[in-house]
Amino acid sequence: VSVRWNDRTVPLLGVMSAFVFAGQMINFPIPGGTSGHLLGGVLAAVLLGPAAAAMALTTVLVVQCLFFQDGGLTALGANVLNVALVGVFVGHWVYRALRRFWRGDQGVVGSAALAAWCSVVVAAGVCAFELADAGTLPLRLALPAMTLTHAVIGLGEALITATVLAFVLKVRPDLLDETNGVKSTRTPFRAVLGYGLGAALGLALLLTPWSSALPDGLERLALTFAFAQRAHPVAPAPLANYAIPGLSLSWLSASVAAALGVLICFAAAWILARSLARRPGSQPQAD
């Protein structure tokens, strides 16, 4: 799977990374004292293609790890495998399979929603096998706990994915990976770049303070089976726990930290895409 670098995919990789980071900041509660958040693998794959989507999500995970002490260096490889590879490629395969039989805009939205749900559940199942292989928790406990909880979280993932794609289909259908090259006469891509980054910043600034404080699916499992305390930070991250040092208002601190994360993700993904586009043989093309 390759990426066709051009004036569309380079900035869109930055926008998608920023948007996914913002979406992952907003936890929604589910029954059982747990919360979930967007993973964004299928959403990114439908817009960018699976290879670029994997780069976008990897960028988000690295930024979360290095700047916000979220996930940790020792877990980074597993997080990239589960979210950026399994979540993206399994979700994309399901999406493409469904699209063979489900045509039109409804097929795009419906196929993506089902694929998004599958991607979350499969990624959770892979995580359960990793926990068992590491000796952290027996598979007979980890697998049902992870998959059942994330089957519910996946409903939120499916709803968010369907909502965003339905909006994109109305305003800029040419942004979908499968219609790459179709020109729009309504809005120049520079405006999409501004609107996309603006939407990500808006989500981060306005909705982060309303994010659920309940633990997510994996955190709940760690608390229930008492292996959460095994994690110990080696060195503090500059914005650990998504907070600005010295800023006393917790809601403002979280919003500003989220906005900084959005900008860092955008810049990191843009730089990555530009460097890859300039490599010999990449032959960037304009839309």
C-alpha positions as YAML, in Angstrom:
chain: A
units: angstrom
residues:
- id: 1
  name: VAL
  ca: [0.00, 0.00, 0.00]
- id: 2
  name: SER
  ca: [1.53, 3.33, -1.07]
- id: 3
  name: VAL
  ca: [0.67, 7.00, -0.70]
- id: 4
  name: ARG
  ca: [0.19, 9.28, -3.67]
- id: 5
  name: TRP
  ca: [1.73, 12.51, -2.37]
- id: 6
  name: ASN
  ca: [0.26, 15.67, -3.86]
- id: 7
  name: ASP
  ca: [-1.14, 19.07, -2.89]
- id: 8
  name: ARG
  ca: [-4.16, 17.30, -1.41]
- id: 9
  name: THR
  ca: [-2.63, 14.55, 0.71]
- id: 10
  name: VAL
  ca: [0.20, 16.60, 2.26]
- id: 11
  name: PRO
  ca: [-1.96, 19.19, 4.08]
- id: 12
  name: LEU
  ca: [-4.78, 16.71, 4.65]
- id: 13
  name: LEU
  ca: [-2.41, 14.47, 6.61]
- id: 14
  name: GLY
  ca: [-1.73, 17.39, 8.95]
- id: 15
  name: VAL
  ca: [-5.42, 18.26, 9.27]
- id: 16
  name: MET
  ca: [-6.40, 14.65, 9.92]
- id: 17
  name: SER
  ca: [-3.75, 14.21, 12.60]
- id: 18
  name: ALA
  ca: [-4.92, 17.40, 14.31]
- id: 19
  name: PHE
  ca: [-8.58, 16.38, 14.13]
- id: 20
  name: VAL
  ca: [-7.96, 12.87, 15.46]
- id: 21
  name: PHE
  ca: [-5.92, 14.27, 18.35]
- id: 22
  name: ALA
  ca: [-8.78, 16.63, 19.22]
- id: 23
  name: GLY
  ca: [-11.32, 13.81, 18.92]
- id: 24
  name: GLN
  ca: [-9.31, 11.56, 21.21]
- id: 25
  name: MET
  ca: [-9.30, 14.28, 23.87]
- id: 26
  name: ILE
  ca: [-13.08, 14.05, 24.24]
- id: 27
  name: ASN
  ca: [-14.16, 11.00, 26.24]
- id: 28
  name: PHE
  ca: [-17.84, 10.04, 26.23]
- id: 29
  name: PRO
  ca: [-19.33, 7.98, 29.10]
- id: 30
  name: ILE
  ca: [-20.71, 4.48, 28.58]
- id: 31
  name: PRO
  ca: [-22.56, 2.21, 31.06]
- id: 32
  name: GLY
  ca: [-20.47, 0.58, 33.78]
- id: 33
  name: GLY
  ca: [-18.44, 3.58, 34.91]
- id: 34
  name: THR
  ca: [-16.25, 3.60, 31.79]
- id: 35
  name: SER
  ca: [-15.68, 6.01, 28.94]
- id: 36
  name: GLY
  ca: [-14.59, 5.83, 25.35]
- id: 37
  name: HIS
  ca: [-13.10, 8.15, 22.77]
- id: 38
  name: LEU
  ca: [-12.57, 8.34, 19.05]
- id: 39
  name: LEU
  ca: [-9.75, 6.26, 17.58]
- id: 40
  name: GLY
  ca: [-10.28, 7.60, 14.07]
- id: 41
  name: GLY
  ca: [-8.66, 4.83, 12.06]
- id: 42
  name: VAL
  ca: [-11.48, 4.24, 9.58]
- id: 43
  name: LEU
  ca: [-12.32, 7.93, 9.31]
- id: 44
  name: ALA
  ca: [-8.71, 8.69, 8.40]
- id: 45
  name: ALA
  ca: [-8.48, 5.73, 6.01]
- id: 46
  name: VAL
  ca: [-11.59, 6.75, 4.08]
- id: 47
  name: LEU
  ca: [-10.24, 10.28, 3.65]
- id: 48
  name: LEU
  ca: [-6.53, 9.56, 3.18]
- id: 49
  name: GLY
  ca: [-6.16, 5.90, 2.29]
- id: 50
  name: PRO
  ca: [-4.82, 3.32, 4.77]
- id: 51
  name: ALA
  ca: [-1.09, 4.04, 4.50]
- id: 52
  name: ALA
  ca: [-1.41, 7.79, 5.08]
- id: 53
  name: ALA
  ca: [-4.02, 7.15, 7.77]
- id: 54
  name: ALA
  ca: [-1.56, 4.91, 9.62]
- id: 55
  name: MET
  ca: [1.01, 7.75, 9.46]
- id: 56
  name: ALA
  ca: [-1.53, 10.24, 10.80]
- id: 57
  name: LEU
  ca: [-2.48, 8.06, 13.77]
- id: 58
  name: THR
  ca: [1.14, 7.16, 14.49]
- id: 59
  name: THR
  ca: [1.91, 10.89, 14.63]
- id: 60
  name: VAL
  ca: [-0.89, 11.38, 17.16]
- id: 61
  name: LEU
  ca: [0.33, 8.50, 19.33]
- id: 62
  name: VAL
  ca: [3.93, 9.74, 19.32]
- id: 63
  name: VAL
  ca: [2.85, 13.27, 20.26]
- id: 64
  name: GLN
  ca: [0.62, 11.93, 23.05]
- id: 65
  name: CYS
  ca: [3.50, 9.85, 24.37]
- id: 66
  name: LEU
  ca: [6.32, 12.40, 24.22]
- id: 67
  name: PHE
  ca: [4.48, 15.59, 25.12]
- id: 68
  name: PHE
  ca: [1.58, 14.43, 27.30]
- id: 69
  name: GLN
  ca: [2.89, 11.27, 29.00]
- id: 70
  name: ASP
  ca: [-0.07, 9.35, 27.58]
- id: 71
  name: GLY
  ca: [0.70, 5.73, 26.81]
- id: 72
  name: GLY
  ca: [4.39, 5.73, 27.64]
- id: 73
  name: LEU
  ca: [7.46, 4.83, 25.61]
- id: 74
  name: THR
  ca: [7.37, 1.14, 26.51]
- id: 75
  name: ALA
  ca: [3.76, 0.89, 25.31]
- id: 76
  name: LEU
  ca: [4.23, 3.00, 22.18]
- id: 77
  name: GLY
  ca: [4.93, 0.05, 19.91]
- id: 78
  name: ALA
  ca: [1.83, -1.80, 21.09]
- id: 79
  name: ASN
  ca: [-0.29, 1.35, 20.73]
- id: 80
  name: VAL
  ca: [0.93, 1.91, 17.17]
- id: 81
  name: LEU
  ca: [0.26, -1.74, 16.32]
- id: 82
  name: ASN
  ca: [-3.25, -1.75, 17.79]
- id: 83
  name: VAL
  ca: [-4.48, 1.69, 16.77]
- id: 84
  name: ALA
  ca: [-2.46, 2.82, 13.75]
- id: 85
  name: LEU
  ca: [-2.02, -0.57, 12.05]
- id: 86
  name: VAL
  ca: [-4.69, -3.05, 13.17]
- id: 87
  name: GLY
  ca: [-7.36, -0.38, 13.62]
- id: 88
  name: VAL
  ca: [-6.64, 1.30, 10.30]
- id: 89
  name: PHE
  ca: [-6.00, -1.67, 8.01]
- id: 90
  name: VAL
  ca: [-8.63, -4.03, 9.42]
- id: 91
  name: GLY
  ca: [-11.15, -1.21, 9.31]
- id: 92
  name: HIS
  ca: [-10.17, -0.32, 5.75]
- id: 93
  name: TRP
  ca: [-10.45, -3.92, 4.58]
- id: 94
  name: VAL
  ca: [-13.94, -4.21, 6.08]
- id: 95
  name: TYR
  ca: [-14.91, -0.88, 4.53]
- id: 96
  name: ARG
  ca: [-13.69, -1.86, 1.06]
- id: 97
  name: ALA
  ca: [-15.45, -5.23, 1.28]
- id: 98
  name: LEU
  ca: [-18.75, -3.62, 2.20]
- id: 99
  name: ARG
  ca: [-18.42, -0.97, -0.49]
- id: 100
  name: ARG
  ca: [-18.47, -3.67, -3.16]
- id: 101
  name: PHE
  ca: [-22.11, -4.32, -2.31]
- id: 102
  name: TRP
  ca: [-23.22, -1.01, -0.80]
- id: 103
  name: ARG
  ca: [-23.01, 1.78, -3.37]
- id: 104
  name: GLY
  ca: [-23.60, 5.50, -3.25]
- id: 105
  name: ASP
  ca: [-23.22, 8.00, -0.43]
- id: 106
  name: GLN
  ca: [-25.24, 5.82, 1.91]
- id: 107
  name: GLY
  ca: [-22.80, 3.03, 1.21]
- id: 108
  name: VAL
  ca: [-19.87, 5.26, 2.15]
- id: 109
  name: VAL
  ca: [-21.43, 6.32, 5.45]
- id: 110
  name: GLY
  ca: [-22.90, 2.94, 6.37]
- id: 111
  name: SER
  ca: [-19.83, 0.92, 5.38]
- id: 112
  name: ALA
  ca: [-17.54, 3.28, 7.28]
- id: 113
  name: ALA
  ca: [-19.72, 3.11, 10.40]
- id: 114
  name: LEU
  ca: [-19.69, -0.72, 10.44]
- id: 115
  name: ALA
  ca: [-15.99, -0.81, 9.64]
- id: 116
  name: ALA
  ca: [-15.26, 1.67, 12.44]
- id: 117
  name: TRP
  ca: [-17.08, -0.54, 14.94]
- id: 118
  name: CYS
  ca: [-15.18, -3.62, 13.74]
- id: 119
  name: SER
  ca: [-11.84, -1.80, 13.93]
- id: 120
  name: VAL
  ca: [-12.37, -0.87, 17.58]
- id: 121
  name: VAL
  ca: [-13.41, -4.38, 18.63]
- id: 122
  name: VAL
  ca: [-10.60, -6.12, 16.72]
- id: 123
  name: ALA
  ca: [-7.98, -3.70, 18.08]
- id: 124
  name: ALA
  ca: [-9.29, -4.35, 21.60]
- id: 125
  name: GLY
  ca: [-9.06, -8.09, 21.02]
- id: 126
  name: VAL
  ca: [-5.45, -7.79, 19.85]
- id: 127
  name: CYS
  ca: [-4.68, -5.75, 22.99]
- id: 128
  name: ALA
  ca: [-6.16, -8.53, 25.11]
- id: 129
  name: PHE
  ca: [-3.81, -11.07, 23.51]
- id: 130
  name: GLU
  ca: [-0.88, -8.74, 24.18]
- id: 131
  name: LEU
  ca: [-1.83, -8.44, 27.85]
- id: 132
  name: ALA
  ca: [-2.03, -12.21, 28.10]
- id: 133
  name: ASP
  ca: [1.26, -12.73, 26.28]
- id: 134
  name: ALA
  ca: [2.98, -10.27, 28.64]
- id: 135
  name: GLY
  ca: [1.67, -12.16, 31.65]
- id: 136
  name: THR
  ca: [-0.34, -9.14, 32.80]
- id: 137
  name: LEU
  ca: [-3.76, -10.78, 32.73]
- id: 138
  name: PRO
  ca: [-5.03, -14.22, 31.67]
- id: 139
  name: LEU
  ca: [-6.65, -14.28, 28.26]
- id: 140
  name: ARG
  ca: [-9.88, -15.74, 29.70]
- id: 141
  name: LEU
  ca: [-10.30, -12.49, 31.64]
- id: 142
  name: ALA
  ca: [-8.72, -9.97, 29.27]
- id: 143
  name: LEU
  ca: [-10.47, -10.98, 26.04]
- id: 144
  name: PRO
  ca: [-14.12, -10.78, 27.13]
- id: 145
  name: ALA
  ca: [-13.51, -7.68, 29.23]
- id: 146
  name: MET
  ca: [-11.79, -5.80, 26.41]
- id: 147
  name: THR
  ca: [-14.04, -6.88, 23.55]
- id: 148
  name: LEU
  ca: [-17.37, -6.43, 25.35]
- id: 149
  name: THR
  ca: [-16.47, -2.98, 26.66]
- id: 150
  name: HIS
  ca: [-15.13, -1.85, 23.31]
- id: 151
  name: ALA
  ca: [-18.15, -3.25, 21.49]
- id: 152
  name: VAL
  ca: [-20.09, -0.50, 23.26]
- id: 153
  name: ILE
  ca: [-17.35, 2.10, 22.74]
- id: 154
  name: GLY
  ca: [-17.33, 1.11, 19.07]
- id: 155
  name: LEU
  ca: [-20.92, 2.36, 18.74]
- id: 156
  name: GLY
  ca: [-19.67, 5.86, 19.57]
- id: 157
  name: GLU
  ca: [-16.81, 5.43, 17.10]
- id: 158
  name: ALA
  ca: [-19.28, 4.39, 14.40]
- id: 159
  name: LEU
  ca: [-21.59, 7.33, 15.11]
- id: 160
  name: ILE
  ca: [-18.77, 9.91, 15.02]
- id: 161
  name: THR
  ca: [-17.29, 8.40, 11.85]
- id: 162
  name: ALA
  ca: [-20.66, 8.37, 10.09]
- id: 163
  name: THR
  ca: [-21.48, 11.93, 11.14]
- id: 164
  name: VAL
  ca: [-18.17, 13.39, 9.95]
- id: 165
  name: LEU
  ca: [-18.26, 11.52, 6.63]
- id: 166
  name: ALA
  ca: [-21.88, 12.51, 5.99]
- id: 167
  name: PHE
  ca: [-20.85, 16.14, 6.43]
- id: 168
  name: VAL
  ca: [-17.81, 15.74, 4.18]
- id: 169
  name: LEU
  ca: [-19.95, 14.15, 1.47]
- id: 170
  name: LYS
  ca: [-22.21, 17.19, 1.50]
- id: 171
  name: VAL
  ca: [-19.53, 19.87, 1.37]
- id: 172
  name: ARG
  ca: [-16.40, 18.28, -0.17]
- id: 173
  name: PRO
  ca: [-16.96, 14.75, -1.56]
- id: 174
  name: ASP
  ca: [-13.69, 15.02, -3.48]
- id: 175
  name: LEU
  ca: [-11.78, 14.69, -0.19]
- id: 176
  name: LEU
  ca: [-12.57, 10.99, 0.00]
- id: 177
  name: ASP
  ca: [-9.63, 8.79, -0.93]
- id: 178
  name: GLU
  ca: [-11.70, 6.82, -3.45]
- id: 179
  name: THR
  ca: [-12.56, 10.03, -5.34]
- id: 180
  name: ASN
  ca: [-9.04, 11.44, -5.25]
- id: 181
  name: GLY
  ca: [-8.56, 13.61, -8.29]
- id: 182
  name: VAL
  ca: [-12.17, 14.76, -8.59]
- id: 183
  name: LYS
  ca: [-12.14, 18.55, -8.55]
- id: 184
  name: SER
  ca: [-14.58, 20.64, -6.55]
- id: 185
  name: THR
  ca: [-15.80, 23.98, -7.87]
- id: 186
  name: ARG
  ca: [-17.13, 25.16, -4.51]
- id: 187
  name: THR
  ca: [-14.28, 25.50, -2.04]
- id: 188
  name: PRO
  ca: [-10.52, 25.69, -2.66]
- id: 189
  name: PHE
  ca: [-8.44, 23.26, -0.68]
- id: 190
  name: ARG
  ca: [-6.76, 26.12, 1.16]
- id: 191
  name: ALA
  ca: [-10.14, 26.90, 2.72]
- id: 192
  name: VAL
  ca: [-10.58, 23.24, 3.67]
- id: 193
  name: LEU
  ca: [-7.19, 23.40, 5.37]
- id: 194
  name: GLY
  ca: [-8.26, 26.43, 7.36]
- id: 195
  name: TYR
  ca: [-11.69, 25.03, 8.22]
- id: 196
  name: GLY
  ca: [-10.26, 21.63, 9.16]
- id: 197
  name: LEU
  ca: [-7.59, 23.00, 11.46]
- id: 198
  name: GLY
  ca: [-10.09, 25.49, 12.85]
- id: 199
  name: ALA
  ca: [-12.57, 22.72, 13.59]
- id: 200
  name: ALA
  ca: [-9.88, 20.69, 15.39]
- id: 201
  name: LEU
  ca: [-8.87, 23.69, 17.48]
- id: 202
  name: GLY
  ca: [-12.51, 24.43, 18.23]
- id: 203
  name: LEU
  ca: [-13.09, 20.87, 19.45]
- id: 204
  name: ALA
  ca: [-9.99, 21.02, 21.60]
- id: 205
  name: LEU
  ca: [-10.73, 24.40, 23.17]
- id: 206
  name: LEU
  ca: [-14.48, 24.12, 23.66]
- id: 207
  name: LEU
  ca: [-15.22, 20.46, 24.31]
- id: 208
  name: THR
  ca: [-12.15, 19.21, 26.20]
- id: 209
  name: PRO
  ca: [-13.38, 20.67, 29.54]
- id: 210
  name: TRP
  ca: [-16.59, 18.65, 29.10]
- id: 211
  name: SER
  ca: [-14.77, 15.38, 28.49]
- id: 212
  name: SER
  ca: [-15.77, 12.53, 30.78]
- id: 213
  name: ALA
  ca: [-13.35, 11.91, 33.65]
- id: 214
  name: LEU
  ca: [-14.26, 8.21, 33.78]
- id: 215
  name: PRO
  ca: [-11.45, 5.78, 32.87]
- id: 216
  name: ASP
  ca: [-11.45, 4.39, 29.35]
- id: 217
  name: GLY
  ca: [-11.80, 0.70, 28.56]
- id: 218
  name: LEU
  ca: [-8.17, -0.30, 29.11]
- id: 219
  name: GLU
  ca: [-7.80, 1.94, 32.17]
- id: 220
  name: ARG
  ca: [-10.91, 0.40, 33.70]
- id: 221
  name: LEU
  ca: [-9.47, -3.06, 33.14]
- id: 222
  name: ALA
  ca: [-6.17, -1.99, 34.73]
- id: 223
  name: LEU
  ca: [-7.98, -0.62, 37.78]
- id: 224
  name: THR
  ca: [-10.26, -3.63, 38.13]
- id: 225
  name: PHE
  ca: [-7.43, -6.16, 38.02]
- id: 226
  name: ALA
  ca: [-4.91, -3.95, 39.85]
- id: 227
  name: PHE
  ca: [-2.13, -3.71, 37.30]
- id: 228
  name: ALA
  ca: [-2.41, 0.05, 36.73]
- id: 229
  name: GLN
  ca: [0.19, 0.75, 39.44]
- id: 230
  name: ARG
  ca: [2.87, -1.12, 37.47]
- id: 231
  name: ALA
  ca: [3.32, 1.94, 35.23]
- id: 232
  name: HIS
  ca: [5.93, 4.40, 36.50]
- id: 233
  name: PRO
  ca: [7.09, 7.50, 34.58]
- id: 234
  name: VAL
  ca: [10.82, 7.64, 33.95]
- id: 235
  name: ALA
  ca: [10.89, 11.37, 33.20]
- id: 236
  name: PRO
  ca: [8.09, 13.94, 33.21]
- id: 237
  name: ALA
  ca: [6.65, 15.09, 29.91]
- id: 238
  name: PRO
  ca: [6.32, 18.86, 29.35]
- id: 239
  name: LEU
  ca: [2.49, 18.72, 29.28]
- id: 240
  name: ALA
  ca: [1.92, 15.60, 31.40]
- id: 241
  name: ASN
  ca: [-1.72, 14.67, 31.97]
- id: 242
  name: TYR
  ca: [-2.78, 17.27, 29.42]
- id: 243
  name: ALA
  ca: [-2.14, 20.20, 31.75]
- id: 244
  name: ILE
  ca: [-0.20, 23.46, 31.48]
- id: 245
  name: PRO
  ca: [2.27, 23.82, 34.37]
- id: 246
  name: GLY
  ca: [1.47, 26.81, 36.53]
- id: 247
  name: LEU
  ca: [-2.06, 27.30, 35.15]
- id: 248
  name: SER
  ca: [-4.38, 26.85, 38.12]
- id: 249
  name: LEU
  ca: [-7.75, 26.72, 36.32]
- id: 250
  name: SER
  ca: [-8.07, 23.04, 35.40]
- id: 251
  name: TRP
  ca: [-10.57, 23.57, 32.58]
- id: 252
  name: LEU
  ca: [-8.45, 26.27, 30.98]
- id: 253
  name: SER
  ca: [-5.29, 24.24, 31.44]
- id: 254
  name: ALA
  ca: [-6.87, 21.24, 29.71]
- id: 255
  name: SER
  ca: [-8.19, 23.37, 26.83]
- id: 256
  name: VAL
  ca: [-4.88, 25.10, 26.19]
- id: 257
  name: ALA
  ca: [-2.97, 21.81, 26.40]
- id: 258
  name: ALA
  ca: [-5.39, 20.24, 23.93]
- id: 259
  name: ALA
  ca: [-5.02, 23.18, 21.53]
- id: 260
  name: LEU
  ca: [-1.22, 22.92, 21.74]
- id: 261
  name: GLY
  ca: [-1.49, 19.20, 21.02]
- id: 262
  name: VAL
  ca: [-3.60, 19.90, 17.94]
- id: 263
  name: LEU
  ca: [-0.99, 22.34, 16.61]
- id: 264
  name: ILE
  ca: [1.91, 20.00, 17.40]
- id: 265
  name: CYS
  ca: [0.18, 17.09, 15.64]
- id: 266
  name: PHE
  ca: [-0.62, 19.26, 12.63]
- id: 267
  name: ALA
  ca: [2.95, 20.53, 12.35]
- id: 268
  name: ALA
  ca: [4.54, 17.10, 12.88]
- id: 269
  name: ALA
  ca: [2.32, 15.39, 10.31]
- id: 270
  name: TRP
  ca: [2.79, 18.21, 7.79]
- id: 271
  name: ILE
  ca: [6.58, 18.05, 8.13]
- id: 272
  name: LEU
  ca: [6.50, 14.27, 7.77]
- id: 273
  name: ALA
  ca: [4.32, 14.44, 4.66]
- id: 274
  name: ARG
  ca: [6.41, 17.19, 3.07]
- id: 275
  name: SER
  ca: [9.64, 15.30, 3.68]
- id: 276
  name: LEU
  ca: [8.19, 12.15, 2.11]
- id: 277
  name: ALA
  ca: [6.76, 14.09, -0.82]
- id: 278
  name: ARG
  ca: [10.18, 15.55, -1.61]
- id: 279
  name: ARG
  ca: [11.92, 12.19, -1.72]
- id: 280
  name: PRO
  ca: [13.21, 11.17, -5.17]
- id: 281
  name: GLY
  ca: [10.56, 9.26, -7.07]
- id: 282
  name: SER
  ca: [7.64, 10.54, -5.05]
- id: 283
  name: GLN
  ca: [6.58, 12.92, -7.90]
- id: 284
  name: PRO
  ca: [4.13, 15.16, -6.06]
- id: 285
  name: GLN
  ca: [1.10, 16.01, -8.15]
- id: 286
  name: ALA
  ca: [-1.34, 18.88, -7.89]
- id: 287
  name: ASP
  ca: [-5.08, 18.28, -7.86]
...
